[in-house]
Structure formats: C-alpha cells, structure tokens
Amino acid sequence: MLRNHSANGKTLKNQSGFSMIEVLVTVLILSFGLLGMANLITAGMRANTTAQYRSIATQQTLDMADRMRANLAGVRAGSYDAIAADIPVANDCFAAECDFGQMATYDQAQWNTINAAVLPNGAGTVAGDLANGFLITLMWAEKDMGGIVDPACLDGTPADTRCFVTRISP
C-alpha cells in the first residue's frame, strides 16, 4: 500500500506489506515442517506394520499350542518334539482319519502354510519335549531391521529376520 505524505514540499512513499525474502523464508520453514510431518507418518506406518506382524506371530504361536493340546497322544509320542520350518506332504486329516503321528505332520503342514501366507517369508518351528516344555518359534523377514539379526533368533538365522519365541507346556 502506497501512501503519499507531504513534508517540506516533497512527496514520500512508504511501502507496507511483505518482501519477497520474507515470503521465501516462510515457505522454507513451512517446507521443513511438512517434511518432518511426512517423516513422522512414515515412521508410524513402519511401526504399525511391525506391530501387525507381531500380533500375527502371537496368534500363530497360540494356534500351534492349541493344535498340540488337541493331539496330546502325538505330544506324548514325541511327534511335536522337532517340527521344522518346512512344509511336509501330509494326509488330509479332515477328509480321512489319521493317527496321532499323521495328525502332527498335518498340523505342521497346515501351520507353516498359513505362516508363509500371513507373514513375509513366514515359517515356524517347534523344539522341546513334554518333560521340559516346548519352544515355538515364528520367523519372518522384516526389511526395516537394517541388516541385523534379532537376538531372539537361533544362530545361523539370516539377517533382517525377526523371531518370536514362546515357551509352552501342553
């Protein structure tokens, strides 16, 4: 806004408003704020994904514990003492009758098929015995780990692998 003032016969013009530098500084400060908010949202989404995987791992661990409790004859016979992370070929125990050993193999196949479907590179193992209890371990790939190995994982586990370990006694 320009104003004309007369002083000693001279016309003075005063300028009021923002200069271009003030506008640029404001835009720069606003840009840093928006970048900070975007970074915060990204970190929140990453944490949400990690929490989701841990929640799934908890549910899958409970699933295997329930399968073991449902087949106590198989637990007593040692059929669950060393379940590997692979997916074995198994009889369909819903379509036909299975003995306790076949049921344990079926449980392993079903459980690790689901683990692979709901977790990235998901796989589970069971180790132990009836006298000392069982360790149920779920593993999955987590790309935001920065190349480290989860301390809960066994030796030889690849980097960027998260492990969730639970001890149970059926």
LOMARNU-15883 format. One record per atom (N, C-alpha, C): residue in one letter; x, y, z. Coordinates in steps of 0.05 Angstrom, whole numbers, padded with zeros to 5 digits, always signed. Layout:
<nodes>
AXYZ...
</nodes>
This chain:
<nodes>
M+00017-00023+00000M+00000+00000+00000M+00018+00025+00000L+00013+00042-00018L+00029+00066-00021L+00014+00090-00009R+00028+00106+00006R+00016+00130+00018R+00033+00154+00010N+00020+00174+00004N+00034+00199-00003N+00033+00217+00021H+00056+00228+00028H+00059+00247+00050H+00074+00271+00040S+00065+00293+00049S+00079+00318+00042S+00095+00328+00066A+00120+00331+00062A+00137+00343+00082A+00157+00361+00068N+00156+00386+00075N+00174+00406+00062N+00171+00406+00032G+00147+00401+00023G+00143+00402-00006G+00151+00377-00021K+00160+00356-00007K+00168+00332-00020K+00147+00310-00015T+00144+00293-00035T+00125+00271-00032T+00141+00246-00024L+00133+00234-00002L+00146+00210+00008L+00127+00186+00003K+00139+00164-00005K+00123+00140-00010K+00132+00119+00010N+00114+00109+00027N+00121+00087+00046N+00108+00061+00035Q+00123+00040+00038Q+00113+00014+00029Q+00108-00003+00053S+00085-00016+00053S+00079-00035+00075S+00071-00061+00063G+00076-00083+00077G+00070-00109+00067G+00094-00128+00069F+00094-00150+00055F+00116-00170+00057F+00136-00166+00034S+00160-00171+00040S+00180-00171+00019S+00183-00199+00008M+00196-00202-00014M+00199-00228-00026M+00216-00246-00009I+00235-00236+00005I+00253-00252+00022I+00236-00263+00046E+00219-00247+00057E+00202-00257+00079E+00184-00280+00070V+00173-00277+00046V+00156-00298+00035V+00173-00324+00031L+00197-00322+00020L+00213-00345+00015L+00222-00359+00042V+00228-00343+00062V+00235-00355+00088V+00211-00369+00100T+00188-00358+00097T+00163-00371+00107T+00158-00398+00093V+00161-00398+00067V+00157-00422+00051V+00178-00443+00059L+00203-00435+00064L+00224-00453+00072L+00218-00466+00099I+00209-00450+00118I+00202-00460+00145I+00178-00479+00143L+00159-00472+00127L+00135-00489+00124L+00143-00515+00110S+00161-00514+00091S+00170-00539+00077S+00184-00558+00097F+00201-00547+00115F+00214-00564+00134F+00194-00577+00153G+00174-00562+00161G+00153-00573+00178G+00137-00595+00164L+00131-00591+00139L+00116-00612+00124L+00133-00637+00119L+00159-00633+00114L+00177-00657+00112L+00179-00672+00138G+00180-00658+00160G+00180-00671+00186G+00155-00687+00191M+00132-00676+00184M+00107-00690+00187M+00106-00715+00170A+00116-00713+00145A+00116-00736+00127A+00134-00758+00139N+00157-00750+00150N+00175-00770+00162N+00162-00783+00186L+00147-00768+00202L+00133-00779+00225L+00111-00798+00216I+00097-00792+00195I+00076-00810+00185I+00089-00836+00175T+00111-00834+00161T+00125-00858+00151T+00134-00875+00173A+00146-00863+00194A+00155-00879+00217A+00132-00892+00231G+00110-00879+00233G+00086-00891+00245G+00075-00914+00229M+00076-00912+00203M+00067-00934+00186M+00085-00959+00189R+00111-00953+00191R+00131-00975+00195R+00126-00989+00222A+00121-00974+00242A+00116-00986+00269A+00090-01001+00269N+00070-00991+00254N+00045-01005+00252N+00048-01032+00238T+00064-01033+00218T+00069-01058+00203T+00083-01078+00221T+00103-01069+00236T+00117-01087+00255T+00098-01097+00276A+00081-01080+00287A+00062-01089+00307A+00042-01109+00295Q+00034-01105+00271Q+00016-01124+00258Q+00029-01152+00255Y+00054-01152+00247Y+00068-01178+00244Y+00071-01192+00271R+00077-01177+00292R+00080-01188+00319R+00053-01199+00329S+00032-01185+00322S+00005-01195+00330S-00002-01221+00316I+00005-01222+00290I+00000-01247+00275I+00017-01270+00286A+00042-01264+00293A+00060-01284+00304A+00049-01295+00331T+00038-01277+00347T+00026-01286+00372T+00003-01305+00367Q-00014-01297+00348Q-00037-01314+00342Q-00029-01341+00330Q-00008-01341+00314Q+00001-01366+00302Q+00015-01384+00322T+00028-01372+00342T+00040-01388+00363T+00019-01401+00380L-00002-01386+00386L-00025-01397+00401L-00039-01419+00385D-00039-01416+00358D-00052-01436+00341D-00037-01463+00344M-00010-01462+00343M+00005-01487+00345M+00002-01498+00373A+00002-01482+00394A-00002-01492+00421A-00029-01506+00423D-00050-01495+00411D-00076-01508+00411D-00076-01534+00396R-00062-01534+00373R-00060-01559+00358R-00047-01581+00374M-00026-01573+00390M-00012-01593+00406M-00030-01603+00429R-00045-01585+00441R-00064-01593+00462R-00086-01611+00452A-00094-01607+00427A-00115-01624+00415A-00104-01651+00408N-00078-01655+00406N-00066-01681+00399N-00046-01689+00420L-00055-01692+00445L-00037-01699+00467L-00024-01726+00463A-00037-01744+00449A-00025-01770+00443A+00000-01766+00426G-00002-01748+00406G+00021-01741+00389G+00043-01727+00405V+00036-01710+00424V+00056-01697+00441V+00070-01718+00458R+00055-01736+00470R+00067-01757+00487R+00085-01775+00471A+00078-01780+00446A+00094-01798+00429A+00119-01784+00417G+00121-01757+00421G+00144-01743+00411G+00141-01732+00383S+00117-01733+00372S+00112-01724+00344S+00116-01694+00341Y+00116-01678+00362Y+00119-01649+00361Y+00146-01640+00371D+00164-01659+00378D+00189-01652+00391D+00208-01636+00373A+00207-01639+00347A+00225-01626+00328A+00211-01619+00302I+00193-01600+00303I+00178-01592+00279I+00196-01571+00264A+00202-01577+00239A+00219-01559+00224A+00203-01538+00210A+00217-01519+00197A+00203-01497+00184A+00193-01504+00156D+00198-01528+00147D+00189-01536+00120D+00159-01543+00121I+00148-01547+00097I+00120-01554+00094I+00120-01583+00083P+00115-01603+00100P+00116-01630+00091P+00090-01638+00076V+00092-01659+00061V+00068-01670+00048V+00053-01686+00069A+00028-01680+00072A+00012-01693+00094A-00015-01702+00083N-00025-01723+00096N-00052-01732+00091N-00072-01710+00099D-00095-01709+00086D-00116-01691+00094D-00131-01703+00117C-00126-01695+00141C-00138-01707+00165C-00167-01698+00169F-00176-01679+00153F-00205-01672+00155F-00221-01691+00137A-00209-01700+00115A-00223-01717+00096A-00222-01746+00105A-00200-01754+00118A-00197-01782+00126A-00186-01783+00155E-00189-01806+00167E-00179-01809+00194E-00148-01811+00194C-00136-01799+00214C-00107-01800+00216C-00100-01810+00244D-00076-01822+00246D-00067-01829+00273D-00053-01804+00284F-00043-01805+00309F-00031-01781+00322F-00006-01771+00307G+00010-01789+00296G+00034-01781+00281G+00026-01767+00255Q+00007-01778+00241Q-00003-01764+00216Q-00015-01737+00223M-00029-01736+00245M-00041-01710+00253M-00020-01689+00259A+00002-01698+00272A+00024-01679+00277A+00036-01669+00251T+00040-01686+00232T+00050-01678+00206T+00031-01659+00192Y+00005-01666+00194Y-00016-01649+00182Y-00016-01621+00195D-00013-01621+00222D-00012-01595+00236D+00012-01579+00227Q+00035-01591+00224Q+00059-01577+00214Q+00055-01566+00187A+00043-01582+00169A+00038-01572+00141A+00018-01549+00141Q-00004-01552+00155Q-00024-01530+00156Q-00013-01505+00169W+00001-01508+00191W+00011-01485+00206W+00032-01470+00190N+00051-01484+00178N+00072-01469+00163N+00061-01459+00136T+00040-01471+00125T+00028-01460+00101T+00015-01433+00108I+00001-01432+00131I-00011-01407+00140I+00010-01386+00147N+00032-01395+00161N+00054-01376+00168N+00065-01363+00143A+00069-01379+00122A+00081-01368+00097A+00061-01349+00083A+00035-01353+00088A+00015-01336+00075A+00011-01310+00089V+00014-01310+00116V+00007-01285+00131V+00031-01269+00140L+00055-01280+00138L+00079-01266+00145L+00099-01267+00122P+00114-01245+00117P+00133-01246+00095P+00155-01266+00101N+00158-01286+00084N+00177-01308+00088N+00172-01322+00115G+00147-01324+00123G+00140-01335+00149G+00144-01364+00151A+00155-01373+00173A+00159-01402+00179A+00161-01406+00209G+00154-01429+00217G+00154-01435+00246G+00167-01461+00252T+00178-01463+00276T+00190-01488+00286T+00180-01493+00314V+00181-01519+00322V+00175-01527+00350V+00198-01545+00358A+00208-01540+00382A+00230-01556+00393A+00225-01561+00423G+00232-01584+00432G+00229-01590+00460G+00217-01617+00465D+00208-01621+00489D+00195-01647+00495D+00174-01642+00518L+00159-01662+00524L+00138-01660+00543L+00148-01654+00571A+00171-01666+00578A+00182-01662+00605A+00193-01634+00609N+00205-01621+00589N+00218-01595+00592N+00202-01572+00580G+00181-01578+00566G+00166-01557+00552G+00175-01554+00524F+00161-01538+00509F+00167-01534+00481F+00172-01504+00475L+00190-01499+00456L+00195-01472+00446L+00182-01471+00418I+00162-01453+00416I+00150-01448+00389I+00163-01422+00379T+00175-01424+00356T+00189-01401+00344T+00176-01394+00317L+00169-01369+00314L+00160-01359+00288L+00181-01340+00277M+00187-01342+00251M+00207-01325+00238M+00194-01312+00214W+00201-01287+00209W+00192-01273+00185W+00212-01251+00177A+00212-01244+00152A+00230-01223+00142A+00219-01196+00149E+00237-01179+00158E+00229-01152+00165E+00250-01133+00153K+00243-01119+00132K+00263-01104+00116K+00274-01080+00131D+00261-01070+00152D+00269-01046+00166D+00288-01052+00189M+00300-01075+00190M+00318-01082+00213M+00346-01072+00208G+00353-01063+00185G+00379-01052+00180G+00401-01073+00178G+00395-01097+00170G+00416-01117+00166G+00424-01132+00191I+00410-01128+00213I+00418-01142+00238I+00401-01167+00241V+00409-01184+00259V+00395-01209+00266V+00382-01205+00293D+00357-01212+00295D+00342-01210+00320D+00356-01227+00341P+00361-01217+00365P+00374-01234+00386P+00357-01257+00394A+00331-01257+00389A+00314-01279+00397A+00317-01303+00377C+00330-01298+00354C+00333-01319+00334C+00357-01337+00341L+00356-01361+00331L+00378-01380+00334L+00401-01372+00317D+00425-01383+00324D+00448-01378+00307D+00444-01388+00279G+00454-01374+00259G+00451-01382+00232G+00426-01371+00218T+00410-01356+00233T+00386-01343+00221T+00395-01320+00204P+00384-01317+00180P+00393-01295+00162P+00387-01268+00174A+00402-01248+00165A+00398-01220+00174A+00370-01211+00165D+00360-01191+00178D+00334-01179+00172D+00311-01200+00177T+00316-01217+00196T+00295-01237+00204T+00287-01232+00232R+00262-01229+00237R+00251-01225+00264R+00241-01252+00274C+00245-01257+00300C+00236-01282+00312C+00218-01276+00336F+00198-01292+00339F+00180-01291+00362F+00180-01318+00375V+00189-01320+00400V+00193-01345+00413V+00174-01347+00437T+00160-01369+00440T+00143-01374+00463T+00148-01402+00474R+00148-01404+00500R+00152-01429+00514R+00124-01438+00524I+00117-01463+00518I+00092-01474+00527I+00095-01501+00539S+00076-01509+00555S+00074-01537+00565S+00045-01545+00560P+00041-01563+00541P+00014-01571+00535P+00000-01585+00556
</nodes>
